[in-house]
């Protein structure tokens, strides 16, 4: 029996094809978080608009936009709407943006997948609650993309998906990670 601290992805996912598809899933999911950070920071014309000559000002964070405050103040619905609106501020902008960046980079690189999965699950749960899909008219009142992203990252962490096409094995050999396996 292999000691849990020395497990590698091949111990858990025995198919090379399965490990590769898991790696593709990990990188794609990490890129979702990384892209959200980049778009909200620089206003790349996707979910965050950039300044238009003679038109709307840029919503980019670097131009003074507030990546979490607008959502928390105006887009939340349901029983926690007032709670989210009262929490909105510069601190939530920083926490949200650092969360997107940290989760995105770690997941793309395949390092710190356990802590990334926990952080992303908390972020996705808060966003799920803020959007309150239990209201009639939502596409699915229980399982939406917030839940799917969290589940994908939990699976990637549990199956050590950072070992294939990532830095997971190198990361696991670091003394600090060996002393604190939850950093794996």
Secondary structure as GFF3:
##gff-version 3
##sequence-region A 1 184
A	DSSP	three_ten_helix	4	6	.	.	.	ID=ss1
A	DSSP	alpha_helix	9	12	.	.	.	ID=ss2
A	DSSP	alpha_helix	16	42	.	.	.	ID=ss3
A	DSSP	three_ten_helix	61	63	.	.	.	ID=ss4
A	DSSP	alpha_helix	69	70	.	.	.	ID=ss5
A	DSSP	pi_helix	71	75	.	.	.	ID=ss6
A	DSSP	alpha_helix	81	87	.	.	.	ID=ss7
A	DSSP	alpha_helix	90	109	.	.	.	ID=ss8
A	DSSP	alpha_helix	113	131	.	.	.	ID=ss9
A	DSSP	alpha_helix	145	158	.	.	.	ID=ss10
A	DSSP	three_ten_helix	161	163	.	.	.	ID=ss11
A	DSSP	alpha_helix	168	173	.	.	.	ID=ss12
A	DSSP	alpha_helix	175	179	.	.	.	ID=ss13
A	DSSP	three_ten_helix	181	183	.	.	.	ID=ss14
###
